[in-house]
Amino acid sequence: MIATKPKPDSAPESVFSKLCRKLSKGKRSGRSSLSVNPKINGQVSLRSIFRYFDLNGDGKITPEELQTCVRTVGGDMTAEEAKTAVKSSDLDGDGMLGFDEFEKLMEGAREEEERERELKEAFHMFEIEEDGGGITAGSLKRMLRRLGELWSMEDCRMMIREFDLDGNGVITFNEFVVMMR
């Protein structure tokens, strides 16, 4: 939903993380600085983030405000994605997010971020660097053997073929995500 463009040779930083970093440094693109306890236990509070997104200060975040702020921190969000994000958390049906609704949206973003982190960790367990950035039948067989499973090379090839959407003989991270659903 709220995506960032990956940086080469490193894990992509989420929009939420970028925003927290930006707010903790006190940069607000010329807008007034954070007020009243912007940090709780060294972390930016969700209220501070909400105020940052609420560009006109009316206590509500519109899809346009959400999209603008996501882009400000280097994220990529279309107008349609912003509308969908707001709609998914809009409990009172006014087409905007109050603080409680925003909190629900951010909780979902954090859960999605955590799930992606866990999937990347699992993917890297199976991936062998010399195989070129993906899971091959050989790397799958080696990992399964470490886990106590004895699969034949042909069984591993069949599993790879089943989830290899682009037909290159390797399970990429995106294919791995599909496989794990």
Salt bridges, closest charged atoms under 4 A:
GLU13 OE1 - LYS7 NZ 3.86
GLU13 OE1 - ARG21 NH2 2.89
ASP92 OD2 - LYS60 NZ 3.25
ASP94 OD2 - LYS60 NZ 2.78
GLU107 OE1 - ARG110 NH1 3.31
GLU114 OE2 - ARG117 NH2 2.37
GLU116 OE2 - LYS120 NZ 3.15
GLU121 OE2 - ARG117 NH1 2.28
GLU127 OE1 - HIS124 ND1 2.57
ASP131 OD2 - ARG142 NH2 3.53
GLU154 OE1 - ARG157 NH1 3.70
GLU154 OE2 - ARG161 NH2 2.95
